[in-house]
Amino acid sequence: MKRKLFAVVLCLITACALFTFAGADEAEDTMTLTLQQAVDYALENSAAIKLSHTAVEKAEVGYKEAKSAYDKADKAGGLSREDRMLMSSQMIFENYKMTEGYYKEMADMGRTLAEKGREQTIETVKMAVQSAYFNLLFAQDKAEIQRSILDSAKKDMDIAGKKYELGMVSQVDVLSSEAALESAKLGYNTATRDLEYQRMSFNKTLGLPLKTEVGLTDSLTFEEPPGADIEEEVTLALQNRYEVIAAKEQYRVNELNHKLTLGWYPENTFVTRQARYDMESTHQSLVNAEQDVELSVRKAYMDMQSAYDSIGVLSKNVERLQKAYDIARLRYDTGMATSQEVVNALNALNDIKLQHLQAVHGYNLARIQFEASSGIGIAAAAGGAGVAAPGGF
């Protein structure tokens, strides 16, 4: 008897332990995050950022090798007569470029761009997380609005049905309420699917399993645009943006190549002309990059201001249409309006609420875009925290 009792107790303990571990696993799958916590998590775990660190190390090794070759060539004092006889004119010219520091400067450009590329990757990951966070907040709020629309449609359908039974409304009112209910169901189901997708997209951006349950503690709100001198922002962008830095570095190297080529070959040779073309081409690329950057900063500022202005207009429209709906509801309750009038007023109100939510969402995205525009910038192929490091590393 004691053995049986012991066996039963042992089974109960084992079962409790299993349930405890299962609960612990389930708790571990749930994450509650502020916006800053989400950004910090992504920056710490991003594969793209880790690759950008490797790219910097690789570029540093390349620079050290190029500098070592330059120092050795400088100490050797040039090629011997025997070495020159064994080398083609092109090889002799390349050796001349090495002794003049051309390849060292190329390696230095690679090192600079790798470092700046790492900064851009960090900024890209940060912005991707911010965007995904705001997208998920928007999807949550939209689903909540659609749920309230569905609840209202159910109540209206119930009221219309009871009034129809009492002979207070016609069948047209009932059919109108049924149509509104079906539309509300469709809107809610679509919103919940989008919410599920945005949650998985957010998890992917952070590098989490797609099905991870996440809870966002921040809300989709808005503040006034930051007080900024647009001219100062443009000046900062021209100093900081990766595109401009890359163009300047390439022009610097090509300018040196043209100088060395012109000092070695006659001016009318193909090699010299090609070197001049490369230099002039990269100079034009620099001009284009500076113009593109300035345009992007000004456009980001305009988009932010326009988005903010639209919030004020839509907020007032929400108030107006809320009053219009209240009046329509009161008239319907007193038999002075049809259910279709109420449905129309409610649809107009809900549409403007969704537009207002969309405007707040758009403003938050526009604001972070503007704030990033005067820094190192965002990688062109940014698609989340897993974007490739700039420069193809």
matplotlib code that plots the C-alpha trace (Angstrom):
import matplotlib.pyplot as plt

x = [0.0, 2.8, 4.5, 1.4, 0.9, 4.6, 4.1, 1.0, 2.8, 5.8, 3.6, 1.9, 5.3, 6.5, 3.3, 3.6, 7.2, 6.2, 3.5, 5.9, 8.5, 5.9, 4.7, 8.2, 8.8, 5.5, 6.5, 9.9, 8.1, 6.4, 8.3, 7.2, 9.1, 9.3, 10.5, 13.9, 14.2, 13.3, 16.0, 18.5, 17.7, 18.1, 21.3, 22.8, 21.6, 21.7, 23.6, 24.1, 25.9, 28.1, 29.0, 29.8, 32.2, 33.9, 34.0, 35.9, 38.4, 38.9, 39.4, 41.9, 43.9, 43.8, 45.1, 47.9, 49.0, 48.9, 50.8, 53.4, 53.9, 54.2, 56.8, 58.9, 58.8, 59.8, 62.8, 63.9, 64.2, 62.5, 63.2, 66.6, 67.7, 67.4, 63.9, 62.8, 64.0, 61.9, 58.7, 56.3, 55.7, 52.3, 53.8, 56.5, 53.8, 51.8, 54.9, 55.4, 51.8, 52.5, 55.6, 53.7, 51.1, 48.2, 47.3, 47.7, 45.2, 42.8, 43.1, 42.5, 39.4, 38.2, 38.8, 37.0, 34.0, 33.9, 33.8, 31.1, 29.3, 29.1, 27.7, 25.1, 24.2, 23.6, 21.4, 19.5, 18.8, 17.6, 15.2, 14.0, 13.0, 11.4, 9.3, 8.3, 7.3, 5.1, 3.7, 2.7, 1.2, -0.8, -2.1, -3.1, -5.0, -6.6, -7.8, -9.2, -11.1, -12.4, -13.5, -15.5, -17.1, -18.1, -19.5, -21.6, -22.8, -23.9, -25.8, -27.5, -28.4, -30.0, -31.9, -33.1, -34.3, -36.3, -37.8, -38.8, -40.5, -42.5, -43.3, -41.3, -39.0, -39.2, -37.3, -35.1, -33.7, -32.9, -31.2, -29.2, -28.1, -27.2, -25.0, -23.3, -22.6, -21.1, -18.9, -17.8, -16.9, -14.9, -13.0, -12.3, -11.1, -8.8, -7.4, -6.7, -4.9, -2.8, -2.1, -0.8, 1.4, 2.8, 3.6, 5.6, 7.3, 8.3, 9.7, 11.7, 13.1, 14.3, 15.6, 13.0, 11.0, 8.0, 5.5, 6.9, 4.3, 5.3, 3.7, 4.4, 4.2, 4.5, 1.5, 1.0, 1.0, 2.6, 4.5, 5.2, 7.9, 11.4, 12.5, 15.1, 17.0, 16.7, 19.8, 21.9, 20.4, 21.4, 24.9, 25.2, 23.9, 26.5, 29.1, 27.7, 25.9, 27.5, 26.7, 28.7, 31.6, 31.8, 31.7, 34.4, 36.7, 36.3, 37.1, 40.1, 41.6, 40.7, 42.2, 45.5, 45.4, 45.0, 47.9, 50.2, 49.1, 49.7, 53.1, 54.0, 52.3, 51.9, 48.6, 47.2, 47.4, 44.4, 45.5, 45.8, 42.4, 40.8, 42.2, 40.9, 37.5, 37.4, 38.3, 35.7, 33.1, 33.5, 33.5, 30.1, 29.0, 30.0, 28.0, 25.0, 25.3, 25.4, 22.3, 20.5, 21.3, 20.2, 17.0, 16.3, 16.7, 14.4, 11.8, 11.9, 11.3, 8.4, 6.9, 7.1, 5.5, 2.7, 2.0, 1.8, -0.6, -2.9, -3.3, -4.7, -7.2, -8.3, -8.7, -11.2, -13.0, -13.3, -15.0, -17.4, -18.4, -18.8, -21.4, -23.0, -23.3, -24.7, -27.4, -28.2, -28.5, -30.8, -33.0, -33.2, -34.1, -37.0, -38.2, -37.0, -34.2, -33.7, -31.1, -29.3, -28.7, -27.2, -25.1, -23.8, -22.9, -21.2, -19.2, -18.1, -17.0, -15.1, -13.4, -12.2, -11.0, -8.9, -7.6, -6.5, -4.8, -3.0, -1.9, -0.4, 1.3, 2.6, 3.8, 5.9, 7.5, 8.2, 9.7, 12.2, 13.1, 13.8, 15.8, 18.0, 18.4, 21.2, 23.2, 25.0, 21.8, 20.0, 21.2, 19.4, 18.5, 17.1, 14.5, 14.8, 17.5, 18.9, 20.0, 23.4, 26.2, 27.0, 29.8, 28.9, 30.9]
y = [0.0, 2.4, 1.6, 2.4, 5.7, 6.6, 5.9, 8.1, 11.0, 10.6, 10.8, 13.9, 15.6, 14.7, 16.1, 19.3, 19.7, 19.2, 21.8, 24.2, 23.8, 24.2, 27.4, 28.6, 27.9, 29.7, 32.7, 32.9, 33.1, 36.4, 39.6, 43.0, 45.9, 49.6, 51.2, 51.8, 48.2, 46.9, 49.0, 47.9, 44.3, 44.5, 46.4, 43.8, 40.8, 42.1, 39.8, 42.7, 44.7, 41.8, 41.5, 45.2, 44.7, 42.0, 44.3, 46.9, 44.3, 43.1, 46.6, 47.3, 44.3, 45.4, 48.9, 47.5, 45.2, 48.1, 50.4, 47.7, 47.3, 51.1, 51.3, 48.5, 50.0, 53.4, 52.0, 50.0, 53.2, 51.9, 49.0, 47.9, 47.9, 44.1, 44.1, 46.7, 44.6, 41.7, 43.7, 45.1, 48.9, 48.5, 46.5, 49.2, 51.9, 50.0, 49.7, 53.4, 54.0, 51.8, 53.7, 57.0, 55.7, 55.1, 51.7, 52.7, 55.5, 53.0, 50.8, 53.8, 54.6, 51.0, 51.3, 54.7, 53.3, 50.2, 52.3, 54.6, 51.6, 50.1, 53.4, 53.3, 49.7, 50.5, 53.5, 51.3, 48.6, 51.2, 52.8, 49.4, 48.6, 51.9, 51.5, 48.0, 49.1, 51.9, 49.6, 47.1, 49.8, 51.0, 47.6, 47.1, 50.4, 49.8, 46.3, 47.9, 50.5, 47.8, 45.7, 48.7, 49.1, 45.5, 45.8, 48.8, 47.0, 44.1, 46.4, 48.2, 44.9, 43.7, 47.0, 46.9, 43.4, 44.2, 47.3, 45.3, 42.7, 45.6, 47.1, 50.2, 50.0, 48.4, 45.5, 47.9, 49.1, 45.5, 44.7, 47.9, 46.8, 43.3, 44.8, 47.1, 44.1, 42.0, 44.9, 45.4, 41.6, 41.9, 45.0, 43.4, 40.1, 42.0, 44.1, 41.0, 39.3, 42.4, 42.6, 39.0, 39.8, 43.0, 41.1, 38.5, 41.2, 43.0, 39.7, 39.2, 42.7, 42.0, 38.5, 36.7, 33.6, 34.7, 33.3, 35.0, 36.8, 40.4, 43.2, 46.8, 49.2, 52.4, 53.9, 55.6, 59.2, 62.4, 65.4, 68.7, 68.5, 69.2, 72.8, 72.5, 75.0, 73.2, 74.9, 73.6, 70.1, 70.2, 71.3, 68.4, 65.9, 67.0, 66.3, 63.1, 61.1, 57.9, 58.7, 62.0, 60.5, 57.6, 59.9, 62.2, 59.3, 57.9, 61.3, 61.7, 58.4, 59.0, 62.4, 60.9, 58.3, 61.0, 63.0, 59.9, 58.8, 62.3, 62.3, 59.0, 59.0, 61.7, 63.6, 62.4, 58.7, 56.5, 55.6, 59.3, 60.1, 57.2, 58.4, 62.0, 60.6, 58.5, 61.6, 63.9, 61.2, 60.7, 64.5, 64.6, 61.7, 63.8, 66.8, 64.5, 62.9, 66.2, 67.4, 64.2, 64.4, 68.0, 67.2, 64.2, 66.3, 69.0, 66.4, 64.6, 67.9, 68.8, 65.3, 65.6, 69.0, 67.9, 64.8, 66.9, 69.5, 66.7, 65.4, 68.7, 68.8, 65.2, 65.7, 68.5, 66.4, 63.5, 65.9, 67.2, 63.7, 62.5, 65.2, 64.3, 60.7, 61.6, 63.7, 60.9, 58.4, 60.7, 61.3, 57.6, 56.8, 59.3, 57.9, 60.9, 59.1, 55.8, 53.2, 53.9, 57.5, 56.2, 53.7, 56.4, 58.7, 55.9, 54.9, 58.5, 58.7, 55.4, 56.3, 59.6, 57.9, 55.5, 58.4, 60.1, 57.0, 56.6, 60.3, 59.8, 56.7, 58.5, 61.4, 59.1, 57.5, 60.8, 62.2, 59.4, 59.7, 63.4, 62.9, 60.3, 62.4, 64.6, 61.7, 58.9, 58.0, 54.7, 52.0, 52.0, 48.4, 48.6, 46.0, 45.2, 44.4, 41.8, 44.3, 43.9, 46.1, 49.1, 48.7, 45.1, 43.6]
z = [0.0, 0.9, -2.4, -4.4, -2.4, -3.1, -6.8, -7.0, -5.2, -7.5, -10.6, -9.2, -8.6, -12.1, -13.6, -11.7, -12.7, -16.4, -16.2, -14.5, -17.2, -19.9, -18.2, -18.0, -21.7, -22.6, -20.4, -22.2, -25.5, -24.4, -24.6, -23.4, -25.0, -25.0, -28.3, -26.8, -25.5, -29.0, -30.6, -28.0, -28.5, -32.3, -32.0, -29.7, -31.8, -35.4, -37.8, -40.2, -37.5, -36.7, -40.3, -40.5, -37.6, -39.6, -42.7, -40.6, -39.4, -43.0, -44.3, -41.5, -42.4, -46.1, -45.1, -43.0, -45.8, -48.3, -46.0, -45.3, -49.1, -49.5, -46.6, -48.1, -51.6, -50.2, -48.3, -51.3, -53.3, -56.5, -58.9, -59.9, -63.6, -63.7, -62.3, -64.8, -67.7, -66.5, -66.1, -68.6, -68.8, -67.2, -64.3, -63.8, -63.8, -61.2, -59.0, -59.4, -58.2, -55.2, -54.3, -54.6, -52.1, -54.5, -53.3, -49.7, -50.3, -51.9, -48.9, -46.6, -48.6, -48.1, -44.3, -44.1, -46.0, -43.9, -40.7, -42.1, -43.5, -40.0, -38.7, -41.5, -40.7, -37.1, -38.1, -40.6, -38.1, -35.6, -38.1, -39.3, -35.7, -35.1, -38.3, -37.4, -33.9, -35.2, -37.9, -35.2, -33.0, -36.0, -36.7, -33.1, -33.0, -36.3, -35.2, -32.1, -34.1, -36.4, -33.4, -32.1, -35.5, -35.4, -31.9, -33.0, -36.1, -34.0, -31.6, -34.5, -36.1, -32.8, -32.5, -36.1, -35.6, -32.5, -34.1, -37.2, -35.0, -33.4, -36.8, -36.1, -39.1, -42.6, -43.9, -45.8, -42.4, -41.4, -44.7, -44.4, -40.9, -42.1, -44.9, -42.4, -40.1, -42.9, -43.9, -40.3, -40.1, -43.2, -41.9, -38.6, -40.1, -42.5, -39.6, -37.5, -40.3, -40.9, -37.2, -37.2, -40.2, -38.6, -35.4, -37.4, -39.4, -36.2, -34.8, -38.0, -37.8, -34.2, -35.1, -33.0, -34.0, -36.1, -33.6, -30.6, -28.5, -28.0, -26.0, -26.9, -23.9, -25.9, -27.7, -31.1, -30.1, -31.6, -30.5, -32.2, -34.9, -33.5, -33.9, -36.6, -38.8, -42.2, -43.5, -40.6, -41.2, -44.8, -43.8, -41.3, -43.9, -46.4, -43.8, -42.4, -45.1, -46.3, -50.0, -49.9, -48.0, -50.4, -53.4, -51.8, -51.1, -54.6, -56.2, -53.9, -55.1, -58.7, -58.6, -57.3, -60.0, -62.7, -61.2, -61.2, -64.7, -66.1, -64.6, -66.2, -69.6, -72.2, -71.9, -75.2, -74.5, -73.8, -70.3, -69.3, -70.9, -69.1, -65.8, -66.5, -67.4, -64.2, -62.1, -63.8, -63.7, -59.9, -59.4, -61.1, -59.0, -55.9, -57.1, -57.8, -54.4, -52.6, -54.5, -53.8, -50.1, -49.8, -51.6, -49.4, -46.2, -47.5, -48.7, -45.3, -43.5, -45.8, -45.4, -41.6, -41.6, -44.0, -41.9, -38.7, -40.3, -41.5, -37.9, -36.8, -39.7, -39.2, -35.4, -36.0, -38.6, -36.1, -33.7, -36.4, -37.7, -34.1, -33.6, -36.9, -35.9, -32.5, -34.2, -36.7, -33.8, -31.9, -34.9, -35.6, -32.0, -32.2, -35.6, -37.6, -39.6, -41.2, -40.2, -43.5, -42.4, -39.1, -41.0, -43.3, -40.5, -38.6, -41.7, -42.2, -38.6, -38.6, -41.9, -40.5, -37.3, -39.4, -41.5, -38.3, -37.0, -40.4, -40.2, -36.7, -37.9, -41.0, -39.0, -36.7, -39.6, -41.3, -38.1, -37.7, -41.4, -41.0, -37.8, -39.6, -42.7, -41.3, -39.9, -41.7, -43.4, -44.2, -46.5, -49.8, -49.6, -46.1, -45.5, -41.8, -39.3, -41.7, -44.4, -46.0, -44.8, -47.1, -49.5, -50.3, -47.4]

ax = plt.figure().add_subplot(projection="3d")
ax.plot(x, y, z, "-o")
ax.set_aspect("equal")
plt.show()
